[in-house]
């Protein structure tokens, strides 16, 4: 395996989370869009695979007992925000729960791409970002989380998640 094969993960930068007034709006998500665009451009320039990990729920998903219906498969709300739209060379992994690994093809895709290090970005820091980092850690991936490319529902949860990922999951918070 190549010793430094990275992939850039963009988690849940979807209309139902990012747009003003969206059903599960994460206002801080809009603040990281310029940083994500820069990371995406750099990844494309360096030929680093870009993988969009996106909530994609059935209309009767059990998660809707916890959160209001969001990112229902096939709706505009489940689409990546326009500013960060995937290009034809990018990958899209649909997920139905917090982790990008759980019941998805992400691990198989990363193995196929010979990736051993993940640059994890997106939202929400203490939910989908942290649980994806947790599963990456368990699978032995090196994990890098650029602090200016993740956002939480609030500052307290965001800082808690960064601390957990740094101290417990050994992610490199940069």
C-alpha positions in Angstrom: 0.0 0.0 0.0 1.2 3.5 -0.9 2.4 5.1 2.4 0.7 8.4 1.8 -2.4 7.8 -0.3 -5.1 10.4 0.9 -8.7 10.8 0.2 -10.8 13.9 0.9 -14.2 13.1 2.5 -16.9 15.8 2.3 -19.6 14.8 4.8 -23.3 15.9 4.5 -22.8 19.3 2.9 -26.4 19.0 1.7 -29.2 21.5 1.1 -31.2 20.2 4.1 -28.4 21.1 6.4 -26.7 24.1 4.8 -29.3 26.3 3.2 -30.8 29.2 5.2 -34.1 28.0 6.7 -33.4 24.3 5.9 -35.1 21.7 8.0 -31.9 20.8 9.9 -30.0 24.0 9.3 -26.4 24.1 10.6 -25.7 27.9 10.2 -22.0 27.4 10.7 -21.9 25.1 7.7 -22.1 28.1 5.3 -19.0 29.6 7.0 -16.8 26.6 6.0 -17.8 26.5 2.3 -14.9 28.7 1.1 -12.4 26.5 3.0 -14.0 23.4 1.5 -13.9 24.8 -2.0 -10.2 25.5 -1.5 -9.6 21.9 -0.2 -11.5 20.4 -3.1 -9.5 22.5 -5.6 -6.2 21.4 -4.0 -7.3 17.8 -4.0 -8.3 17.9 -7.7 -4.9 19.6 -8.5 -3.0 16.8 -6.6 -5.3 14.0 -8.0 -6.5 13.1 -4.5 -9.8 11.2 -4.6 -12.8 13.3 -3.4 -15.6 11.3 -1.8 -18.9 12.9 -0.9 -20.6 11.1 1.9 -24.3 12.0 1.9 -27.3 11.3 4.1 -29.9 9.5 1.9 -32.9 8.4 3.9 -36.1 6.5 3.1 -39.3 8.4 3.8 -39.9 6.3 6.9 -36.4 6.2 8.3 -36.1 5.4 12.0 -33.7 8.4 12.4 -36.8 10.6 11.9 -37.8 9.6 15.5 -34.8 11.6 16.6 -34.5 14.3 14.0 -37.2 15.8 11.6 -37.3 14.2 8.2 -34.3 15.3 6.2 -32.2 14.3 3.2 -34.8 12.0 1.8 -33.4 10.1 -1.1 -34.2 11.7 -4.5 -35.2 15.1 -3.0 -33.5 18.5 -3.5 -32.7 18.5 0.2 -30.5 15.4 -0.2 -28.3 17.0 -2.9 -24.9 18.5 -2.2 -25.0 22.3 -2.1 -24.4 24.0 -5.4 -21.2 25.7 -4.4 -19.6 22.3 -3.7 -21.2 20.1 -6.4 -19.3 16.9 -7.2 -17.6 16.6 -10.6 -17.7 13.5 -12.8 -14.4 12.1 -11.3 -15.6 12.4 -7.7 -17.3 9.6 -5.8 -20.6 9.7 -3.9 -21.4 7.4 -1.0 -24.9 7.4 0.4 -25.4 6.7 4.0 -28.4 6.1 6.2 -26.9 6.8 9.6 -24.2 8.9 11.3 -21.1 7.0 10.1 -20.0 7.1 6.5 -18.8 3.5 6.9 -21.9 1.8 8.4 -23.6 -0.3 5.7 -22.0 1.6 2.9 -19.4 0.8 0.3 -16.9 3.4 1.7 -14.3 0.9 3.1 -14.3 -1.1 -0.1 -13.9 2.0 -2.2 -11.0 3.2 -0.1 -9.3 -0.1 -0.5 -9.9 -0.1 -4.2 -8.3 3.4 -4.4 -5.4 2.2 -2.2 -6.2 4.9 0.4 -4.8 4.8 3.9 -5.3 8.4 5.1 -8.5 10.4 5.3 -9.0 14.1 5.3 -12.4 14.4 6.9 -14.5 17.5 6.4 -18.1 18.6 6.6 -20.8 18.6 9.1 -21.9 17.9 11.9 -18.6 17.8 13.9 -20.1 15.9 16.9 -22.3 13.5 14.9 -21.6 12.4 11.4 -18.0 13.7 11.3 -17.0 12.2 14.6 -18.7 8.8 14.0 -17.1 8.5 10.6 -13.7 9.3 12.2 -14.4 6.7 14.9 -15.1 4.0 12.3 -12.0 5.1 10.3 -9.9 4.9 13.5 -11.2 1.3 14.2 -10.2 0.3 10.6 -6.7 1.7 11.0 -6.9 4.7 8.7 -4.8 7.8 9.5 -7.3 10.6 10.0 -6.7 14.3 9.5 -9.5 16.8 10.4 -8.9 20.4 9.2 -10.6 22.4 12.0 -11.7 25.2 9.5 -13.4 22.6 7.3 -15.8 21.2 9.9 -18.8 22.8 11.6 -21.1 21.9 14.5 -24.6 22.7 15.6 -23.1 24.8 18.4 -19.6 25.8 19.5 -19.7 23.6 22.7 -20.5 20.4 20.8 -18.0 21.3 18.1 -15.1 21.8 20.5 -16.1 18.6 22.4 -16.0 16.5 19.2 -12.6 18.0 18.2 -11.2 17.1 21.6 -12.6 13.6 21.5 -11.3 13.0 18.0 -7.8 14.3 18.9 -7.5 12.6 22.3 -9.4 9.4 22.0 -9.5 8.6 18.2 -6.0 10.0 17.6 -7.1 12.2 14.7 -4.7 14.9 13.6 -6.7 18.2 14.1 -5.0 20.8 12.0 
